[in-house]
Amino acid sequence: MVMKRASVIKFKRTQDFLLHSTSTMIEGGGINTEPYIRLEASVANEDLFKNLMTVLDASKMGVPRPKDFDKSLKQYLNAVGLRDHEDLYKDSVCVIVVNRNGTVSFFPSRNEGMKGGFAILPADKVEIPEKSNIDEVVQALLKAIEKCK
């Protein structure tokens, strides 16, 4: 079974998007992995879709755990143009996207800040078939973003 994962973070103030792959480590658990893509609020649906597919496709299984999590986090924050880890949680929401078994699931989350991170709200998930068209995928993502807390 191949599973692909990504995160889509939306900053409420600017309405910008931040997309990145989420890879599964050898010992389990997810970690943010490249590519890290920042998109302006005015992004066209086609570009949002294309970039979402890019980060989903880049998701890997069985990646090694970083030797230095702080260094790994700093590289991630620099790549996405954020100064501090706190900035990731300021005025933002996150949708976890999972493509598995022919279904794409969009999991809204609750922003619990630095301490709790983005906590998935499984009851609010939005699911569509993997073969959905561009507009269906983007509409499902936007619907999940609206359900974030």
C-alpha positions in Angstrom: 0.0 0.0 0.0 1.4 3.3 -1.1 0.4 6.3 1.0 1.3 9.9 0.0 0.9 12.8 2.5 1.2 16.5 2.4 0.3 19.6 4.5 -1.4 22.7 3.3 -1.1 25.7 5.7 -3.0 28.8 5.0 -2.1 32.1 6.7 -5.3 33.9 7.6 -3.8 37.5 7.5 -2.2 37.2 4.0 -4.3 34.3 2.7 -1.0 32.8 1.4 -0.6 29.1 1.2 2.4 27.0 2.3 2.5 23.4 0.9 5.0 20.7 1.7 5.4 16.9 1.6 5.1 14.8 4.7 7.3 11.7 4.5 7.1 8.7 6.8 10.2 7.9 8.9 11.6 4.4 9.1 10.4 4.1 12.7 7.0 5.7 11.9 5.7 9.2 12.3 5.7 12.0 9.8 8.2 14.7 9.0 8.1 17.8 6.8 10.0 17.2 3.6 10.8 19.1 0.4 9.5 20.6 -1.7 8.4 23.6 0.3 6.2 25.8 -1.8 4.7 29.1 -0.9 1.8 30.5 -3.0 0.2 33.9 -2.9 -3.5 34.2 -2.1 -4.3 35.0 -5.7 -3.1 31.6 -7.0 -5.2 30.1 -9.7 -7.0 26.8 -9.0 -4.9 25.1 -11.6 -1.6 26.2 -10.0 -2.8 25.3 -6.5 -3.8 21.8 -7.8 -0.5 21.4 -9.7 1.6 22.3 -6.6 -0.5 20.1 -4.3 0.1 17.2 -6.6 3.8 18.0 -6.7 4.2 17.9 -2.9 2.0 14.8 -2.6 4.1 13.0 -5.2 7.3 13.9 -3.4 6.1 12.2 -0.2 8.3 9.2 0.7 8.1 6.1 2.9 11.0 5.0 5.1 13.0 8.1 5.4 15.7 8.2 8.1 15.0 10.2 11.2 17.0 13.5 11.1 20.1 13.4 13.4 19.4 17.0 14.4 15.8 18.0 14.6 16.6 21.6 15.4 18.8 22.0 12.4 16.1 20.3 10.2 13.4 22.6 11.6 15.6 25.7 11.0 16.2 24.6 7.3 12.5 24.2 6.9 11.6 27.6 8.4 14.3 29.3 6.3 13.0 27.6 3.1 9.5 28.8 3.7 10.5 32.3 4.8 9.6 32.1 8.5 11.9 33.4 11.3 10.7 31.3 14.2 8.7 28.1 14.7 6.1 30.2 16.5 5.5 32.1 13.2 4.2 28.8 11.6 1.3 28.8 14.1 0.5 32.5 14.2 -2.9 33.1 12.6 -2.8 29.9 10.4 -4.7 26.8 9.7 -3.6 23.5 8.3 -5.1 20.7 6.2 -3.4 17.3 6.1 -3.8 15.7 2.7 -3.6 11.9 2.4 -3.8 10.0 -0.9 -4.3 6.2 -0.2 -6.2 3.4 -1.9 -7.6 5.6 -4.6 -9.1 8.2 -2.2 -7.8 11.6 -1.4 -8.7 12.6 2.2 -8.4 16.2 3.4 -8.2 16.4 7.2 -8.9 19.8 8.7 -7.1 20.6 12.0 -7.3 22.7 15.1 -4.3 25.1 15.6 -3.0 24.3 19.1 0.0 26.5 18.8 3.6 25.5 19.5 2.7 23.1 22.3 0.0 21.0 20.5 0.7 21.7 16.8 -2.0 21.2 14.3 -4.4 18.5 15.8 -6.4 16.6 13.2 -10.2 16.8 13.3 -11.0 13.3 11.9 -14.8 13.8 12.1 -14.5 16.7 9.7 -12.5 15.1 6.9 -13.4 15.6 3.3 -12.9 12.7 0.9 -12.9 12.5 -2.9 -11.8 9.9 -5.5 -8.2 10.1 -6.6 -9.3 10.6 -10.2 -11.2 13.8 -9.4 -10.7 16.8 -11.6 -8.8 20.0 -10.8 -11.9 21.9 -9.6 -13.1 19.0 -7.4 -9.7 18.7 -5.7 -9.4 22.4 -5.1 -13.0 22.7 -3.8 -12.4 19.8 -1.4 -9.2 21.5 -0.1 -11.0 24.8 0.4 -13.9 23.1 2.1 -11.5 21.4 4.5 -9.7 24.7 5.1 -13.1 26.3 6.1 -13.6 23.4 8.7 -10.3 24.2 10.4 -10.4 25.7 13.9 
